[in-house]
């Protein structure tokens, strides 16, 4: 679990900071009220937008122009982004207690962000 707001801070100094400690407590409490993080892995593969993104990412055009290694790297970044988003929401106090919330607040926004990125790469707009 990574707190994006404080990821470069050592644990001891992180926990001694009152704001950070409150964020940690919020994460723990909200985590108990939310679906398990592993639920993302189940829901993402059934999400149509995710399936379409994966088709684009590992499709002939993207792989030919950018290489399989780049596609695989982006795929791994995408999976990590889902999980980081989940934890960011918990740190903020958002309860993630339904599949719909996972789809709406975790999977779909990340897929949209990566879809734009992949299309930019196909158009030559992002460094390869």
N, C-alpha and C positions, 0 to 999 in steps of 0.2 A: 504494500500500500504506500502510495506516494502522495503527500500533500503538496500539490503544485505550488501553492503560495509560499511554501517554506522548504522546498526540496533540497536546498544546499546547506541547510542548518544541521548541525550535529544533534543527535537525539537528546543529550543532556540539556543543552541550551534551548532546544526546541520545547522540551517539556517544562522548563523553568519559566518560560514566557507565558504569562497568563492567557493571552489571546490564543496562542497555539494550544495550550492545555485545554481550553474550552472547546476548540475545534476538534481535538482528539476525543474528548468526552462526548461531544455531539456525534461524531462518527461512530463511536462504540454503541451508543444508545440507539441511533437510527439504524445501524447495521442489524441489530436484533429485531427490529420491526420490519425489515425489508426482506425481499427475496434474496436468496444466496447469489453471490456473484457468478457462480457457474451457470446460472440460468441464461446469462448472455450467450454462452456458447451454444445452447440449444436453440434459442430464439433466432439468433443471427442467420443460421443456415436455412431457416424457413422463411426469412424475410425476403420479399420479392426485390426490393431495392438493393439489398446486399447481394442477392444472386445475380442481378444484372451487372452490378459493379464488378463482381468476380469474373463474370463473362467478359467484360471489357478489359479487365486487368490481365487476364490470362488468355485473351483472344489473340488471334494471329497478328493483327495489326500492331497492338501494343508490344507484344513480345518481339516481333520483327524489328520495330523501331527502337525499342529500349532495352531489350534483352530479358531473358527469363530471370536473371538475378535481381534486376531492378523490380520486376513484377513481384517476385517473392519477398523482397525487402519491403515494398509498399504493403503487401498483404500482412506481413508481421507487424508493421507499424499500425495498420488498421485495427488489428486485434488488440494491441496494447492500448490504442486510443479508446476503444470501447471500455476496457477495464479502468483506465485512468478517469474517464468521464464518470463512470459509476461511483468511484471513490470521491471524486470532486463533489458530486451531488450529495453523497453522505456527509462529507465535511460541511456542506452548506446547510444541512438539516433536512434535505429532501428524502421523504420516505418513498422507497421503490418497492411497493408491495403488490403490484400486478404486472402481468406480462405486457399489458398495454402501456404502462409507464416505462418499462424497459425499452419497448419499441420506440415510443414517442420521445423520451428524454435521453436515451443512450444510443440506440442503434441508428435511428433515422438521421439525427443531426451529424453524426460522424460519417455516415455513408454519404450524405450530401456534400460534406466538406471534401472527402476523398474523391467523389465523382467529379467535382470541379477541378481538383488537382490533376486527375488522370486526363481529363479532356484538355486541360492546358498543356500537358506534356505531349499529347497527340498532335496538338496544333503548334508545338514548338515553343510554347510560352514559358515553360519552366525548365530550369537546368536539368539535363539528363544525367 
